[in-house]
Amino acid sequence: MKGYWQRRSARERQWLKGAALLLAAVIGYLGLWLPAHQHLATVQARYQQQLQLQRVLASVGAQRGQPAPASLASLVSESAQRRAVLVREMSLAAGSVRLAASGEALALLAWLAELEQGGAQWQSLVLTREEEGLLVRMSLDDG
């Protein structure tokens, strides 16, 4: 390979270096930038969809005179953000919220206490130890 390179003229080597740089840029764009940008657009669309769903659920619950599951979901989300707890999964169902969250042990326990003080009642609660701290899987009801 070295012999092949040395047999090329300086002009050909420069042209080949430029072509290799251009090829690397195209591969970087198509292989890294474009998929990341598309994923970001998908995530933003899902986020907007979830916000819209939360608004609809809150308005339906308010029309029926019942506390909406979205209010419990917003309590979970806001308090998790304050306590630096990562909510990995969350699903809403008729007056209850099922979720999985992780974080440092003390932050996670303080978050659980805050949820309880906010009126949430547990249907189920499972704590699992992880390398980074604790993982909690739980189902909550409005109080």
Phi and psi in degrees as a GROMACS rama.xvg file:
@    title "Ramachandran Plot"
@    xaxis  label "Phi"
@    yaxis  label "Psi"
@TYPE xy
-64.7205  -39.0108  LYS-2
-64.2065  -40.1958  GLY-3
-60.7236  -44.5462  TYR-4
-65.3508  -41.8946  TRP-5
-71.5826  -26.1115  GLN-6
-74.3268  -16.5611  ARG-7
-77.2226  147.245  ARG-8
-73.5744  163.602  SER-9
-59.0784  -37.6549  ALA-10
-65.8044  -42.4575  ARG-11
-66.2797  -40.6896  GLU-12
-62.3574  -41.999  ARG-13
-64.7397  -41.1694  GLN-14
-63.6318  -43.0851  TRP-15
-65.8448  -37.9528  LEU-16
-63.3717  -42.8263  LYS-17
-63.5991  -42.0883  GLY-18
-64.2006  -40.1516  ALA-19
-65.3483  -40.1575  ALA-20
-64.6329  -43.3171  LEU-21
-63.4653  -42.5769  LEU-22
-62.8878  -41.6373  LEU-23
-63.4594  -39.6251  ALA-24
-65.1119  -42.408  ALA-25
-65.4052  -44.1317  VAL-26
-64.126  -41.328  ILE-27
-60.9899  -42.3769  GLY-28
-66.4005  -49.9694  TYR-29
-73.3707  -31.7224  LEU-30
-91.9468  -25.2214  GLY-31
-119.499  -58.4858  LEU-32
-64.8649  -50.749  TRP-33
-61.8996  -49.0019  LEU-34
-62.6978  -38.4073  PRO-35
-65.0251  -41.3279  ALA-36
-65.8115  -41.0954  HIS-37
-65.972  -39.3249  GLN-38
-64.7752  -41.2873  HIS-39
-60.6346  -43.7945  LEU-40
-62.9681  -40.1314  ALA-41
-64.5727  -44.5143  THR-42
-64.1443  -42.1655  VAL-43
-63.3801  -39.2798  GLN-44
-65.3816  -41.9334  ALA-45
-63.8104  -40.76  ARG-46
-61.3311  -46.4823  TYR-47
-62.0783  -38.5097  GLN-48
-64.4922  -41.5432  GLN-49
-66.5062  -38.9479  GLN-50
-62.1071  -43.3898  LEU-51
-64.3414  -42.4913  GLN-52
-62.0698  -40.6858  LEU-53
-62.4233  -42.9235  GLN-54
-62.8383  -42.8569  ARG-55
-63.7034  -45.4984  VAL-56
-63.0074  -39.4263  LEU-57
-65.1642  -41.1695  ALA-58
-69.9704  -37.7542  SER-59
-65.4496  -43.9617  VAL-60
-63.5667  -37.8994  GLY-61
-68.4638  -37.1436  ALA-62
-67.2997  -34.0741  GLN-63
-84.4074  -8.62552  ARG-64
76.838  17.8474  GLY-65
-109.766  151.214  GLN-66
-66.858  131.078  PRO-67
-79.9212  145.928  ALA-68
-59.1829  -26.3572  PRO-69
-62.4229  -32.2253  ALA-70
-66.0422  -38.5094  SER-71
-68.1944  -40.9171  LEU-72
-63.5729  -39.1536  ALA-73
-70.0615  -35.9012  SER-74
-60.6489  -44.7379  LEU-75
-61.8592  -48.8467  VAL-76
-64.3373  -48.1176  SER-77
-66.5  -43.3929  GLU-78
-69.7591  -33.6618  SER-79
-64.0867  -40.0748  ALA-80
-64.919  -42.2857  GLN-81
-62.462  -37.0944  ARG-82
-93.6069  5.92668  ARG-83
58.9835  44.2513  ALA-84
-106.252  134.429  VAL-85
-92.4056  116.103  LEU-86
-86.6221  112.224  VAL-87
-82.9402  -40.9584  ARG-88
-142.185  145.936  GLU-89
-151.217  134.948  MET-90
-137.038  141.117  SER-91
-101.151  140.718  LEU-92
-150.439  138.418  ALA-93
-0.775648  80.5067  ALA-94
79.5315  5.68692  GLY-95
-135.972  163.855  SER-96
-130.86  131.119  VAL-97
-109.175  135.685  ARG-98
-155.01  163.672  LEU-99
-128.715  132.39  ALA-100
-142.672  157.156  ALA-101
-141.478  160.724  SER-102
170.163  -176.044  GLY-103
-66.0062  148.987  GLU-104
-56.512  -50.3568  ALA-105
-65.175  -40.2558  LEU-106
-65.1747  -41.0095  ALA-107
-66.2327  -42.1105  LEU-108
-67.6281  -38.3292  LEU-109
-64.141  -37.3802  ALA-110
-64.8327  -42.8235  TRP-111
-62.2093  -40.7756  LEU-112
-63.8782  -39.9308  ALA-113
-64.6322  -39.1748  GLU-114
-63.1285  -42.7604  LEU-115
-64.3955  -40.758  GLU-116
-67.8292  -26.8614  GLN-117
-78.2766  -1.70986  GLY-118
103.593  3.44863  GLY-119
-77.5495  142.275  ALA-120
-121.851  135.829  GLN-121
-82.3037  134.89  TRP-122
-89.9079  -40.8058  GLN-123
-150.927  151.954  SER-124
-151.585  123.566  LEU-125
-130.375  123.712  VAL-126
-105.243  134.83  LEU-127
-130.732  135.376  THR-128
-78.9794  135.161  ARG-129
-125.923  174.164  GLU-130
-60.384  -42.7177  GLU-131
-83.1956  -12.2773  GLU-132
156.953  -121.663  GLY-133
-123.713  152.697  LEU-134
-118.004  131.57  LEU-135
-119.933  134.716  VAL-136
-120.566  127.876  ARG-137
-153.414  161.228  MET-138
-121.07  132.409  SER-139
-121.219  149.698  LEU-140
-119.006  156.169  ASP-141
-66.5341  144.5  ASP-142
